[in-house]
Amino acid sequence: MKQLLIVYHSLTDGTRQMAAAAAQGARSEAGVDVVLKHAAEAGGKDLLAADGYIFATPENLAAMSGVMKDFFDRTYYAVLDRINARPYATLICAGSDGENAARQIARIATGWRLKAIAEPIIVCTGAQTPEAILARKTIAGEDLRRCDGTGAALAAGLALGIY
């Protein structure tokens, strides 16, 4: 059985909703075990056990979240040259942009020699004030369906042996 690992961090629940939607889509594919893990709990053994990945993070101060960065810092060298060519996708919850967080993950994935299966999904919440930035987020159904579709597509590719 193939395994899809979804690693996420979420402070205001927006990214968690996106990751959960991707997991839901992936679970629709028979023959794929879906593991949804908070970045603080995920490690190198999880990466090695998985056949594909979805990385989901908020963009904080024009960067991926510190908890997500910590995940990559803790695991990067432990799996370097051991997960080459595995597929991945990225989900970003941002106030207004999200591109820099997506670029950071793409650079890490390039170092790991992972294969992107889709353009990053970036959901912009429009949060610009301290109150709005820290408030609990509700991700729109349309955006959650896009995340679901990415999870389903990655899982289907794993199940069919395309990736």
Residue pairs with C-beta under 8 A, 6 or more apart in sequence:
1 31
1 32
1 33
2 31
2 32
2 33
2 51
2 52
2 155
2 158
2 159
3 32
3 33
3 34
3 35
3 49
3 50
3 51
3 52
4 26
4 32
4 33
4 34
4 35
4 50
4 51
4 52
4 53
4 54
4 151
4 154
4 155
4 158
5 35
5 37
5 42
5 46
5 47
5 49
5 50
5 52
5 53
5 54
6 19
6 22
6 23
6 26
6 34
6 35
6 36
6 37
6 53
6 54
6 56
6 151
7 37
7 38
7 39
7 42
7 46
7 53
7 54
7 55
7 56
7 68
7 71
8 15
8 16
8 18
8 19
8 36
8 37
8 38
8 39
8 55
8 56
8 57
8 68
8 91
9 15
9 38
9 39
9 40
9 56
9 57
9 58
9 65
9 67
9 68
9 71
10 16
10 17
10 19
10 56
10 58
10 93
11 58
11 60
11 65
11 134
12 58
12 93
12 133
12 134
12 135
12 136
12 137
13 136
13 137
14 58
14 93
14 123
14 125
14 137
14 138
14 139
15 56
15 57
15 58
15 91
15 92
15 93
16 56
17 137
17 138
17 139
17 144
18 56
18 91
18 93
18 121
18 123
18 139
18 143
18 144
18 147
19 36
19 54
19 56
19 91
19 147
20 36
21 139
21 144
21 145
21 147
21 148
21 151
22 54
22 56
22 89
22 91
22 147
22 148
22 150
22 151
23 34
23 36
23 151
24 148
24 151
25 147
25 148
25 149
25 150
25 151
25 152
25 153
25 155
26 32
26 34
26 54
26 151
26 152
26 154
26 155
27 34
27 151
27 155
28 152
28 155
29 152
29 155
29 156
29 158
29 159
30 159
31 159
32 155
32 158
32 159
34 151
34 155
35 46
35 49
35 50
37 46
39 57
39 65
39 67
39 68
39 70
39 71
40 67
40 70
40 71
42 71
42 75
43 74
43 75
43 78
44 74
44 75
44 78
44 79
47 53
47 75
47 78
47 79
47 83
48 79
48 82
48 83
50 86
51 86
51 87
51 158
51 163
52 86
52 87
52 88
52 117
52 154
52 155
52 157
52 158
52 163
53 86
53 87
53 88
53 89
53 114
54 88
54 89
54 90
54 91
54 150
54 151
54 154
55 68
55 88
55 89
55 90
55 91
55 105
55 109
56 90
56 91
56 92
56 93
57 64
57 65
57 68
57 91
57 92
57 93
57 101
57 105
58 64
58 65
58 92
58 93
58 94
58 101
59 65
59 92
59 93
59 94
59 95
59 97
59 98
59 100
59 101
60 66
62 97
62 100
62 101
63 69
63 100
63 101
63 104
64 101
64 104
64 105
69 104
72 108
76 108
76 111
76 112
79 112
80 111
80 112
81 113
83 112
83 113
83 114
84 112
84 113
84 114
85 113
85 114
85 115
86 114
86 115
86 163
87 114
87 115
87 116
87 117
87 154
87 157
87 158
87 163
88 109
88 114
88 115
88 116
88 117
89 116
89 117
89 118
89 120
89 121
89 150
89 154
90 102
90 105
90 106
90 116
90 120
90 121
91 120
91 121
91 123
91 147
91 150
92 98
92 101
92 102
92 120
92 121
92 122
92 123
93 123
93 125
93 137
93 139
94 101
94 122
94 123
94 124
94 125
95 124
95 125
95 126
95 127
95 128
95 132
95 133
96 124
96 126
96 127
96 128
97 122
97 124
98 120
98 122
98 123
98 124
99 122
102 120
102 122
105 120
106 116
106 120
109 116
115 163
117 153
117 154
117 157
117 163
118 150
118 153
118 154
121 143
121 146
121 147
121 150
123 139
123 140
123 143
125 132
125 137
125 139
126 132
127 133
127 135
127 137
154 163
156 162
157 163
